[in-house]
């Protein structure tokens, strides 16, 4: 409720969600949820930068993300960074 109230009362041009490891997984899911809410799409640009992200989405969620990415040609909703053979990202 706090973020949606902020969007309704203030001019927020961009929201960036970020995290590492488990926090990155949380950030990707939060970004997916927020991207589906109309207030976020219309009032601000939402972006997520995730570092060492574990798998957090099933096939249905991945398809939704693909549809969002296809709609949003300016920038991707989620950008993941994985270094080398990071174990968490390969589980």
C-alpha positions as CSV (number, residue, x, y, z in Angstrom):
1,X,0.0,0.0,0.0
2,X,2.8,2.4,0.7
3,X,4.3,2.3,-2.8
4,X,0.9,2.7,-4.5
5,X,0.1,5.6,-2.2
6,X,3.4,7.2,-3.1
7,X,2.6,6.7,-6.8
8,X,-0.7,8.4,-6.4
9,X,0.6,11.4,-4.4
10,X,4.1,12.0,-5.9
11,X,5.6,12.2,-9.3
12,X,7.8,9.0,-9.4
13,X,9.4,8.6,-12.8
14,X,11.3,5.4,-12.2
15,X,11.3,2.6,-9.7
16,X,14.3,0.3,-9.6
17,X,14.2,-3.0,-7.7
18,X,17.4,-4.8,-7.0
19,X,18.8,-7.7,-5.0
20,X,21.5,-10.4,-4.7
21,X,20.9,-14.1,-4.4
22,X,17.7,-14.8,-2.5
23,X,17.0,-11.0,-2.6
24,X,17.4,-11.1,-6.4
25,X,14.7,-13.9,-6.5
26,X,12.5,-11.7,-4.4
27,X,13.2,-8.7,-6.6
28,X,12.2,-10.6,-9.8
29,X,8.9,-11.8,-8.3
30,X,8.1,-8.4,-6.9
31,X,8.8,-6.8,-10.2
32,X,6.5,-9.3,-12.0
33,X,3.7,-8.6,-9.5
34,X,4.1,-4.8,-9.8
35,X,4.3,-4.9,-13.6
36,X,0.9,-6.5,-13.7
37,X,-0.7,-3.8,-11.6
38,X,-2.0,-0.9,-13.7
39,X,-0.7,1.9,-11.5
40,X,2.9,0.9,-12.0
41,X,2.7,0.6,-15.8
42,X,1.0,3.9,-16.3
43,X,2.7,6.1,-13.7
44,X,6.4,5.1,-13.7
45,X,9.0,3.0,-15.4
46,X,9.8,-0.2,-13.5
47,X,13.1,-1.9,-13.8
48,X,14.7,-4.8,-11.9
49,X,18.5,-5.6,-11.7
50,X,19.1,-9.0,-10.2
51,X,22.5,-10.4,-9.2
52,X,23.0,-14.1,-8.8
53,X,19.3,-14.9,-9.2
54,X,18.0,-18.3,-8.3
55,X,15.1,-19.8,-10.3
56,X,11.9,-18.2,-9.0
57,X,9.4,-18.7,-11.7
58,X,7.5,-21.7,-13.1
59,X,6.7,-22.1,-16.8
60,X,3.5,-20.0,-16.5
61,X,5.2,-17.1,-14.8
62,X,8.0,-17.2,-17.4
63,X,5.4,-17.0,-20.2
64,X,3.9,-13.9,-18.6
65,X,7.4,-12.4,-18.3
66,X,8.0,-13.1,-22.0
67,X,4.7,-11.3,-22.9
68,X,5.7,-8.3,-20.8
69,X,9.1,-8.2,-22.4
70,X,7.5,-8.4,-25.9
71,X,5.2,-5.4,-25.0
72,X,8.0,-3.4,-23.6
73,X,10.5,-2.8,-26.3
74,X,12.3,0.2,-24.7
75,X,13.9,-1.6,-21.8
76,X,13.6,-5.1,-20.3
77,X,11.7,-5.4,-17.1
78,X,14.3,-7.7,-15.4
79,X,18.0,-7.7,-16.1
80,X,19.9,-10.6,-14.5
81,X,23.6,-10.8,-13.9
82,X,25.3,-14.1,-13.4
83,X,29.0,-14.5,-12.9
84,X,30.9,-17.6,-14.0
85,X,29.6,-20.8,-12.5
86,X,27.6,-19.2,-9.7
87,X,26.0,-22.2,-7.9
88,X,22.8,-20.4,-6.8
89,X,21.9,-19.4,-10.4
90,X,22.4,-22.9,-11.6
91,X,20.2,-24.8,-9.1
